[in-house]
Structures are given as C-alpha cells and as structure tokens.
Amino acid sequence: MIQVLDLFSGCGGLSFGFHKQNNIYKVIGAIDFDKHANATYETNFGIKPKQLDIAEISSSDLIESFDIKIDSPLIFVGGPPCQGFSSHRKKDKRLDNRNSLVARYVELGIDCNADVIVIENVPDLFAKKHWHHFDEARSLLNANGYTIAASIVNMAEYGVAQERFRAIVIASKNKNISLPLSEYERQNFKTVRSAIEYLPKLKSGENCQSDSMHITSNHRSNTIEIFKQITPDGGSRPRGVGPKCLDKVKGFSDVYGRLYWDRPSVTITARCRTPSCGRFLHPEQHRGLTVREAALLQGFPDDFYFEGPFDDKYKQVGNAVPPKFSVCLSRHIHGCLVKDDVKGLNRTIESPIGNSFSSLISFIKQGRTVDELISQCN
C-alpha cells in the first residue's frame, strides 16, 4: 500500500484521486490551518486534518504524528499557499513569507524519504519574480536524487469544465516520472452546460430543497436589475450599467459578465460567488453561482459537501485543485511507480516563463499551446 500525506490539504481537491483509489493508496493524514476546510475534509473523507505549522515542525514530528512506515512507499502531495505568487498581486512589492513554504515543504518530503513529491501552485511560480523560490526547491530535489517534471497545465485538458492554468511539479526517485497526458483537446473541452445545466433553476436567495449546496446569494433588488441588463449566454456589462467606477478603468470587462453555456468556465476563484468580482453570473438566470455550481465547474462530484459559513464554502471551492485532475494524477503516478513504459508529458521548465503568465493566457485561447509558449520562453 502506497502512503499519501496531504499537506496544505484544504478541502481535499488534490488528494481526492488518491482517496478514491483506496486499493492502491492509503491517505495517512492531512495538514491545514483552515478549520472550515478541515471540517469539509473530515466530512467527505473521514480523516480529521491536523492544524500544524510546517514552518515549525520537523520530519521526525511528521513521522511520529502520522505513523509513517519507513519500509512502505510514500507520496507527499501539497499546494503551498500561492497568494504570494498570484499575478493579481504583481504590483505589491511587499515580501510574502508564505513563499518560503515551497522550499520548506520540499525539505520535509526529502527528510521523510518520500518517493514522490507533488507541488501544485499558480503558474507565476515559474515567473521571473518568483523563479528563485522554485529554483531553490528544484536544487534541493536535484541534490537528493529526484527527477523532476515541471510545467503549466490547463485543467480543461483533464475534463474540468473550466479554463484553469496551474503549475504542477512532480519529483520522484523513479527516473520514469512525467506529467499525466492530457485527455481533451480544445475543441472537446467540457462546457458550463455539461457541468451545471441539469440543476434546478433558482432565483436570487433561493435554496434547493434537494441539495443544500445548491444555494445562491440573496442579491439586492438594484443588483438584480443590473443582471437583467446583461445579455444571456456570455453577455458582458454594457457601458453605463452598474457602478460608474467600472467605466473609468480598463481591464474589468469580465465584471458582471455571464458565463457562456457552450464554453468552459473562466477560472473559479475564492470570490466566485460575487458577480462584481468577475464573469460569475449564471448564463441565463439573474443571479450569481451557487456553491454547487461553482463546485461542479471546479470538478467536484455532485455529492461533495462543504462545511462552514456561506462565503467560506466558495473560498474552499476556489482554492481547491480540481478533483478530476487529481484522479488523472493519482492514476498516472501509480503507473510511473509500477511500470517502465508509462506515457506522459515530458515537460520540464528550465528557465522563467516571463514576467507574468497571465499575459500569455490570451495567446493560448487563440490556439497556441502551453508547450509552444514555454518553448518560446525557454
């Protein structure tokens, strides 16, 4: 049985696939500081995460706390907090101490003799400004005999009904390591319609009687009037509608925008319940997304239950790794560990991809591939 330790576990998106393959993997524990996410994790997986600070604990603490078996394979999975790397903070010159947790996470994995160490983060982990953080972690891994596959993946390529680009690093003592092959080409991406159209219709503030997660914000009447002026199926806020401040600044074209039925969703964020924060309006109903809709667009199953206050449920969804990707990841890693001929994406980023990945996304949506852009940057 392959042991899995889930650090920065959140509500369990990254370890979802490992939990589901319980004939292969045993998730021996989880760590996170968010009490509501921890409650969600326990509800869905039956494991209560420990509230520990990995900046202050040692590998011996982990071995003792989670009863790690030294003679059994071990996988570390984790997404060290990404707020310090987000392109949305690129004008903030202050240092973010959470950035150092990437190297600390890797150190703990190495010290616990993990066979595989998985890192998930925002793409700007590979940008020039933050490259030294990744480079430090990479140097530690190389010095300790790990082979690394590292690149940016689009979660839509793995069956998620959402364009979501993430940095994925897989380090392994097995020389055969790679990233999982993508399963969908752009013309076959899952759409918003395929993910949420079947759900019962709701008005603003209404609750679904059959699904407590299918609940929406109770918008003010003047806000609903704004929604009614947005064209269905991908419409954007007309100039002069809504807060006047939005007409004075360029770059807010998605604010109060509707999702398209037959395209993948935009990236689901921790603020996705609020239409004033992006293109988070239902394609045709005059309201924002429900918790269930956001979760389905993020690749969660329709029976996943979120604990905590209303806003915090959206936060958990937006911060999660899409479980559908986790399923692909867990299967692929198992194949790499037990077979010699597993096909995968042999991508490794060797140099910074630019100042910010966000500036490259428009080129990808025009048909350029992630590989092409990374090759150009390298």
Buried (B, 14 or more C-beta within 10 A) or exposed (E): EBBBBBBBBBBBBBBBBBBBBEEBBBBBBBBBBBEBBBBBBBBBBEBEBBEBEBEEBEBEEBBEBBEBEEEEBBBBBBBBBBEBBBBEBBEEEEEBEBBBBBBBBBBBBBBBBBBBBBBBBBBBBBBBBBBEBBBBBBEBBEEBEBBBBBBBBBBBBBBBBBBBBBBBBBBBBBEBBBBBEBEBEBEEBBBBBBBBEEBEEBEBEBEBEEBEBBBBBEBEEEBBEBBEBBEBBBBBBEEEBBEEEBEEEEEBEBBBBBBBBEBBBBBBBBBBBBBBBBBBBBBBBBBBBBBBBBBBBBBBEBEBBBBBEEEBBBBBBBBBBBBBBBBBBBBBBBBBBEEEEBEBBEBBBEEBBBEBBBEBBEBBEEEEBBEEBBEEBE
